[in-house]
Amino acid sequence: MTVALRVIAGAGVLALAAVLGWRLAHQDTKVAKAVAHGKVVPAPAFQLSRLGGGAPVSLAGYRGKAVVVNFWASDCIPCKKEMPRLQAASKRWANHRVAVVGVDVLDSRGAARAFAHEHGVTYAIGVDPLGDLASRYGVAYTPTTFFVDRRGRIVKRILGPVSDSELDSQIEHALST
């Protein structure tokens, strides 16, 4: 690689880091703060491009179902451990008016596709390349998972990887509210 290309690549990385830092510092944390204090709040609406193509992924499309919204990135090591749990939960709860939705944050489509393929993900994945939705949900890092009840309200947030027992108990909670 020539010196000029290294300088350009380095400048690109610095620019991306600056944008990410700015977005994290200026994100809308109202949702995250309310949920952290045990409040039930409306989940921010979204419509994202679907990772595999096809119809967009939107929260409104799941109205009447409990929804597990999981924010992840392909370079996230805990996400790699968590992804099989989410896939299994997606299958386990499919006949109970529950949907699992992945939101790939600040990633290239190629890396995200490879990650999803490697982990056998069959549930819907929306792409959030600039972190706009993550910002509206107050997501500071991945993985972060939100449980949305059938009326579109966030009833729980879990920071870090979610266990099988947490998935099941929080899905049951979202279905019962």
N, C-alpha and C positions, 0 to 999 in steps of 0.2 A: 504494500500500500504506500502510495506516495505521501510525502509530508503534507501536501495540500489536502488530500483526502482525509488524513488523520485530523487535521485542524478542523475541517468541516464537520466530520463526525463528532469530534469533541464538542464543538460549538452546538451541534444539534442536541447532544446529550445534556449539556448545560441548560439549553433553552427549555427542553422538556422538563428537567428538574425544577427550573424556575416556575414554569406554569403549574406543575403539580404542587409545589410549595405554596404558591399564591392561592390555588384552589382550596387546599387544605386549610389555609389560614382564613379564607373568606367563605367557607361553606356555610350553608344554612343548617345550623345545628338545633333549630327549634324542635324538629321531630325527634332527633336523638335525645335531647335533654328531657323532653316530655316522657318518652318511653323509658328512659333510665330512671325516672321518678315514679314509675308504675302507672302512668296515665295511658289510657287507651285513646289513640288519636287516628284521624283518617290517614290512610297510607297515601303518599303522593302518587298521583296518577302517572302512568308512563306508557309510551309506545316506542318500542325499540326495534331496530332491524334484527331479524332472526339470523343467528349465526349460520345456519345451514341454508339460508335463503327461504323464500316463501313468504307467507303472511307475517306481518309484524307481530311482535310479542307485546301484548298490552295487558295491564292489570284489569281493565274493564272487561276484557274477554273472559275473565275467570270469576266474574260476579256471581255470587251464590255458592261459591266454593271456598274452602279454606285454602290459603296459598302460602307456601313456603318460598320466600324470596331470598336467594342466596347470592351474595356478592362475592366474586372470586376473580383470580387472575392466574394465568398459566405459569407464572414464575413463583407462585405462592406454595411453599412446601406444605404447610398445614392443609391447604386446599386439596392437594394430591391425596392426602390421607382421608379427607372428609368426603370427597366426591363419590366413592363407592357407597357410602352410607346414604347419601342423598338419592343416588340412583335406586338403591334397594327400597328406600322409603317411598319413592315415586311409584314403584311397582306395587309395593305392599298396600298403599293407600289409594290406588287408582280407582277402585270401585266404591269409594266412600266420599265422593265429592271433595277431593283434595287434589291440588296441583302443586308440583314443584317447578319453580322457575329459576333458572340461573341467570345472573347478570355478570357478564364478563367485563371487567373494568380496566381501562387504560392498557389495552393489549392490541397486538396485531391480529387480524382475522386468521392468518395462517397459524400462528402459535396457539390461538384459542381453539381452532378446529382440530389441530393435532392433539391438544390436551383432552378435548371432549371425546375424540375418537379413541384415544389411548385408554380412557376410563369407561368406555361403553355407554356414554350418556345418551339417553333417548328422550329426556324431557326437554321442554322448550328452553332455549338460551337466547337472551337478548344481548346485544352488543352496545356497550357504553364507552366508546373509544376515548372520549374526553373527560369522563368522570362526572358528567352533568347530573345524571340520576343519582349516582353515589353521593354527590354533594347535597342534593335535595333530601336524601335520607340521612345525612350526617355520618356517612361511612368514612372512617379515617384509615382503615386498613382492612385487608382481606385475610381470612374469610369473616364475613359478618352476615348473620341470617336474621330475617324478620319473619314473624308469623302473623299473617293477616287473616282476620275472621271473615265469615261469609258476607258481612256487610261492608267490607273494604277497610276495616280498621286494624291498625297494628296493635296486637295484644302482647307481643313479646319480642325482644331483640336479644340475640346471643352473639357476643363478641368472641371471635376465635372459632376453632372447629367445634361442631356440634356432635354429641354422641347419639347413638341409636336410641337410648332411653329418653334423652332430651327431645329428640325429634318426635318420638311417639307421644310423649306427654304434652308437648306444646301443640302438636297437631290436634290432639284430643281437646285441649283447652280452646284452641281456635274454633273448633267445630261446636263447642258447647256455649260459646258466647253469642 
